[in-house]
Amino acid sequence: MAQSALDQILAVLAVDVKEFAVCEFASSSAIEIPPLEQIEVHFVLAGSLHLSIGDDPIMTVPQGGIVLVPPLVRQIIGGSPAPSSMFSPSETCSRRRDGLMHYDASLGEPASVLIACGQITADFAGSFGPFDGLKEPIYSLLADEPFVRSAFERILLETRITSIGSKALIASLMKSCLILAIRRFAERQGSRRALPGLFEGPSLARAVAQVMENPAANHTLVGLARSAGMSRSKFAKVFAETVGSPPMEFVARTRLDHARNLLLSTQLPVSIVANLAWLAGFGAVLGGVGALLTLNGFFLLVAIPGLG
């Protein structure tokens, strides 16, 4: 799938990472984590994390690295590839005032490694959506990304002050950084490995590609279901579980994202670009007067010729 299509998928994809914990390690300590039902995400804020996943070789993840760990695998995380002090999670755990869990394996010394941890949880049906079927870690080093450096600095600050709103702010920054990590990994390893739940099902990928390649086309639930080779009800259910939103909401959000990109990167008249927003349903919301687009964080009302 083309890079532009992947960018649009990531722009509208519902990826939800819940802030969970802050972990501190000495240069000689580690925590052994039993298999979890969630996908765990490690954000290395300071130092270099040494991470062992199942029987795989030990990974060394420097500051600015993000790792998604598949569910149901044993992990050892710490400040050394050969730690002399090994702890269980319960031996190091306490809850902070802001609700985050704090795992302190620093042995009473200034921590040499500090990480923030998030979790992606399966839905009631046991699906991880686009990450369904994830069998290998997703790792990206983003220390060269200015936004990630700033975000990690802010997360690091919030882990130290435990103030009101810290948890919500950390969660928001985690999600943005996670999107960048997935994109970087997909650029190197391919979209299929980055989002296995989406691309391992070729029929579903066909429907997504159809929307991505021509957002302005007259997409319908029946037509998309037909391209996926499913009944309408089954397609709607599978699509929502995997992508994170109903099919026609995905179509609308894709059109708006495409319209915003056209406004930013082309010389097309606003009236033409607005047609995409109208197709997305925003003209109806505004009573047939115009369409509402977001441009660099601002709302832009654009008139559609012949309407209103």
SVG drawing of the C-alpha trace seen along z (x, -y; Angstrom):
<svg xmlns="http://www.w3.org/2000/svg" viewBox="-30 -30 55 49">
<polyline fill="none" stroke="black" stroke-width="0.4" points="0.0,0.0 1.3,-3.5 2.8,-5.6 0.1,-8.3 -2.6,-5.7 -0.8,-4.5 -0.6,-8.0 -4.3,-8.5 -5.1,-5.2 -3.0,-6.2 -4.7,-9.6 -8.1,-8.1 -7.3,-4.9 -8.6,-4.5 -5.6,-3.5 -6.0,-3.8 -3.1,-3.4 -3.9,-3.7 -1.3,-5.2 -0.4,-2.6 2.9,-2.9 6.3,-4.5 9.2,-2.2 12.7,-3.1 15.8,-0.9 19.3,-0.9 22.1,0.2 22.0,3.7 18.3,4.3 15.4,5.7 11.7,6.7 10.4,10.0 6.9,9.6 4.7,12.7 2.7,13.0 0.0,10.3 -3.3,10.3 -2.6,6.7 -0.2,5.3 2.3,3.3 4.0,0.2 7.3,-1.0 8.5,-4.6 12.1,-5.0 12.4,-8.5 16.0,-8.2 18.9,-5.8 18.9,-2.5 16.3,0.2 17.4,3.8 14.3,5.8 14.0,9.6 10.8,10.9 10.2,14.6 13.1,16.5 14.2,13.7 17.7,12.1 17.9,9.1 17.0,5.8 18.7,2.6 16.4,-0.4 18.0,-3.8 16.3,-7.0 13.6,-8.0 12.7,-4.4 9.2,-2.9 8.5,0.8 5.1,2.6 5.3,6.0 2.9,8.7 0.4,10.2 1.0,13.5 4.8,13.4 7.2,13.2 9.2,10.0 12.3,9.0 12.9,5.2 15.7,3.5 18.9,1.4 21.3,4.3 21.4,7.2 22.7,9.3 21.0,7.9 22.2,8.9 18.9,7.9 15.7,9.4 12.3,8.4 8.7,9.3 6.2,6.5 4.6,6.8 7.9,6.3 8.4,2.8 4.8,1.6 3.0,-1.4 0.3,-3.7 1.0,-7.4 -1.3,-10.3 -2.2,-10.8 -3.3,-7.2 -0.3,-5.9 1.4,-2.7 5.1,-3.2 7.5,-0.3 10.7,-1.3 13.7,1.0 16.2,-1.8 17.7,-0.2 17.5,-3.5 19.8,-5.2 19.2,-7.8 17.5,-5.8 19.7,-5.0 16.7,-4.0 13.2,-5.5 10.4,-4.3 6.7,-5.1 4.4,-2.2 1.1,-2.1 -1.3,0.8 -3.5,1.6 -6.4,3.7 -8.5,6.2 -12.2,5.4 -15.0,7.5 -14.6,10.0 -10.8,10.4 -9.7,8.4 -6.8,5.9 -8.2,4.4 -5.4,3.4 -2.9,5.1 -4.7,8.4 -2.3,11.3 0.8,9.3 3.5,11.9 6.7,9.9 7.6,6.6 7.2,3.3 10.3,1.1 11.1,-2.4 13.8,-4.8 12.4,-8.3 15.1,-10.4 15.5,-12.3 11.9,-13.4 11.5,-16.9 7.9,-16.3 8.9,-13.1 11.8,-14.7 9.4,-17.4 6.7,-14.9 9.1,-12.7 10.5,-15.7 6.9,-16.6 6.1,-13.0 9.3,-12.9 8.3,-16.2 4.8,-14.8 6.2,-11.6 8.0,-13.8 5.4,-16.2 2.3,-13.9 0.0,-16.9 -3.7,-17.0 -4.2,-16.1 -0.8,-14.4 -2.3,-11.1 -4.5,-12.5 -1.7,-14.5 0.7,-11.5 -2.0,-9.4 -2.5,-11.9 1.3,-12.3 1.7,-8.5 -0.9,-8.1 0.7,-10.7 4.1,-9.1 2.7,-5.7 1.3,-6.7 4.7,-8.0 6.4,-4.8 3.9,-2.7 4.6,-4.9 8.3,-4.6 8.2,-0.8 5.9,-0.5 8.2,-2.5 11.1,-0.1 9.3,3.2 6.0,2.8 2.4,2.1 1.5,5.8 3.9,6.3 2.9,3.0 -0.9,3.5 -1.3,7.3 -5.0,7.2 -5.8,5.0 -3.6,6.5 -3.7,10.2 -7.3,10.1 -6.9,9.4 -10.7,8.9 -10.8,6.1 -7.6,4.6 -9.3,4.4 -12.2,2.3 -9.8,0.0 -7.7,-0.5 -10.8,-1.3 -11.6,-4.2 -8.0,-5.4 -7.4,-5.4 -10.5,-7.4 -12.1,-9.1 -14.5,-11.1 -16.1,-8.1 -19.7,-7.1 -18.8,-4.6 -21.7,-2.7 -21.8,-0.1 -23.2,2.4 -20.5,1.7 -17.6,1.9 -19.0,5.2 -19.2,6.6 -15.6,5.7 -14.6,7.5 -16.7,10.5 -18.9,10.3 -22.5,9.7 -23.3,6.1 -23.8,7.0 -20.6,9.1 -18.5,6.5 -19.7,3.7 -18.9,5.8 -15.5,7.0 -14.6,3.5 -15.5,1.8 -13.6,4.4 -10.5,4.1 -10.3,0.5 -12.0,-1.0 -14.8,-2.9 -17.9,-2.0 -17.2,-1.8 -19.0,-4.9 -17.5,-7.0 -14.1,-5.8 -15.1,-7.0 -16.2,-10.4 -13.1,-10.9 -10.9,-9.9 -12.6,-12.4 -12.1,-15.2 -8.5,-14.3 -8.0,-14.2 -9.7,-17.6 -7.5,-19.1 -4.4,-17.7 -5.6,-19.2 -6.0,-22.6 -2.5,-22.5 -0.6,-21.1 -2.4,-22.2 -3.7,-25.3 -7.2,-23.8 -10.1,-26.2 -11.6,-25.9 -15.0,-25.3 -13.7,-22.1 -12.0,-20.9 -15.2,-21.6 -17.1,-19.0 -15.1,-16.3 -16.3,-17.7 -19.9,-17.9 -19.6,-14.2 -18.5,-13.5 -21.8,-14.9 -20.7,-18.2 -22.8,-20.3 -25.9,-18.6 -24.8,-19.3 -24.5,-23.0 -28.0,-23.1 -26.8,-23.2 -24.7,-26.4 -21.2,-25.0 -18.7,-22.5 -16.5,-22.6 -12.9,-21.7 -10.0,-21.7 -6.9,-23.4 -3.8,-23.5 -6.1,-23.4 -8.5,-26.1 -12.0,-25.6 -12.7,-26.8 -16.2,-27.3 -16.2,-27.1 -19.2,-27.7 -20.3,-25.2 -21.5,-26.6 -25.2,-26.1 -26.1,-25.3 -27.7,-27.3"/>
</svg>
